[in-house]
Amino acid sequence: MDAMFSGLPCTTCHYSEEFNDQTFKRSWRRSSAGDLYDFIATAMPEDAPGSLPPAQYAEIVAYFLQMNGFEAGSMELPADADALSELSLAPLGG
C-alpha cells in the first residue's frame, strides 16, 4: 500500500507515517471511518479539494486503517461516508 500512497497527491504535503502516530490516533479515535472519509474527500488535496474519484478517497481511508492495525475485509470499502459511518475508529486508542 505504500506504493499506492506515494502515487497520490498526498505526498506533496504528507508522509505516510503521520497517519499512524499518536496525534492521528487521538484526533480520530472518537470518529467513524465515514467521518475520516468525509474530511479527506472534502478537504484534500488542499489545492483541489474533492478532485479525486470517490473510490480513491476510499482507498486512502483503507490505507490509513491498515496502517493502524485494522484487518482487511473481504470487500473493498465503499466510497460513501454514510456507509462508512458504521465503522468506528475507537480501536485506534491513543
Secondary structure, 3 states (H helix, E strand, C coil): CHHHHHCCHHHHCCCHHHHCCHHHHHHHCCCEHHHHHHHHHHHCCCCCCCCCCHHHHHHHHHHHHHHCCCCCCCCCCCCCHHHHCCCECHHHCC
